[in-house]
Amino acid sequence: MKVTKKLKDVFNLDVPDTVPIEVEDQPPQTTPKPLKGYFFNKETIKRLLLWINGIAGPSIILTGPTGCGKSSVIEQFCARLGIGVYRVPCHGRMEFQELIGGFRLADEVKRAEDEGKPLAKIGKWEALIVALKNLSGIGPKMIWIDGPVIRAMREGCVVLLDEFNFLHPTVFGGLNSILDAASFVVPETGEIITAQAGFRVAMTGNGVDGGADAVLYRGISKVNIAGLDRPCGIRVGYNAATEEAQIIVAAHPTMNPTIVEVMVNVADDVRGLFKSGQCETVISTRKLVQWAALISARPWKDASPADILELMKKTLDFALLDVRPPHEQEAVHKALESRFRVSGVKAAAKP
């Protein structure tokens, strides 16, 4: 059942009190959990509302640099509206059946149900037995299990194809009728799946526009123009420094404002290097929050500015830089040192 609330309150936006929006009062279990202090862009919300209401069509693509929050904006948007989401991490070896579904051995399905665990990904031996049964008609009992796309169609919710342009073009091409939110005939069973009202497809990807930075994203495939013709699109960028500072403080209210300012400025500097192709390291908003958590967890008693800087370096190394190339780690350290030097952080500053 849906209830009417104020758009201003649901998304914490600067809009008139008179603008209403409908929200599910009993969200399904697949609805993401809302994150405290999440920042919504007004223009992005306008476009997402046109999409979720079917005015702009049933499918949408969000593109932008890595770590800018493409997936999280869909999840948090749906979290506020009480809409279920099936999130699918796409990869280059993903087959169409992983999205749609397939036959599984009845014994494996029953074992998962008895143990109260999700059905494990199909293994090589099970796949071989299923293939032999399909060819000969002889073999153990099998049960059809819906994949995430079909489940979303049946339930009338959102399927989120994360990094969709990692999919092989033939796999993505198979989704054309689904992107129109029409119907799909399951080849193995002959069943016609008609999408329920509310079914929507969201896709995220890096370098979708084929810009100069597309070369930074290894493994992505060029999307067929017919596939890009169906969905609407949103170009997502990084949050402004003031917005990211608000996100950090909402997650960690005791953080020292000067240190937060240093963090967001360093992130901005590193993103500039990334965009210009000078490094392949980027500090996302989620990494900023993780970095803040690590800083807050460390002791601060009698800490000198030098101690604080060293702590910021070590926690950032742990959060991100220890798995990056040494020369990029050094470049980020220099950016941190430069920002810290002019920040005026004092001894024994609170986190």
Number of C-alpha atoms within 10 A of each C-alpha: 8 13 11 11 16 18 20 16 14 15 19 15 15 10 13 10 11 10 10 15 16 15 21 15 12 12 18 14 11 15 21 22 13 15 15 9 15 19 17 16 14 14 9 14 17 10 16 21 14 13 21 23 13 16 10 16 18 24 24 24 21 23 23 19 23 21 18 19 21 25 20 16 20 20 24 21 22 23 22 19 21 24 25 23 26 20 19 18 13 22 16 15 10 14 15 18 12 16 20 17 18 20 20 21 19 13 13 16 18 12 13 13 12 9 9 9 10 10 15 9 9 16 8 9 9 15 14 12 17 22 14 13 15 13 9 8 10 11 13 12 12 17 13 14 16 17 17 21 25 22 21 23 25 17 15 19 27 29 24 27 23 21 21 25 23 23 25 21 16 11 16 18 17 12 17 16 13 22 22 16 22 15 16 19 12 14 9 11 10 9 10 11 16 17 22 16 14 20 28 28 27 25 24 24 23 25 20 22 15 11 9 11 16 15 12 17 15 9 13 21 16 16 19 12 8 10 15 15 9 17 21 17 20 17 13 18 14 19 19 11 17 12 16 26 23 17 22 26 17 16 17 15 13 12 20 15 18 16 24 21 18 24 26 24 21 24 24 20 17 24 23 14 17 19 16 12 14 13 19 16 22 23 25 22 20 16 16 23 21 19 23 24 18 18 21 18 10 11 11 17 10 10 16 15 17 14 14 22 18 14 18 23 20 18 21 25 17 14 19 18 21 13 11 13 12 11 10 16 19 13 16 25 21 13 18 22 18 13 19 23 14 9 13 12 20 13 15 14 18 18 22
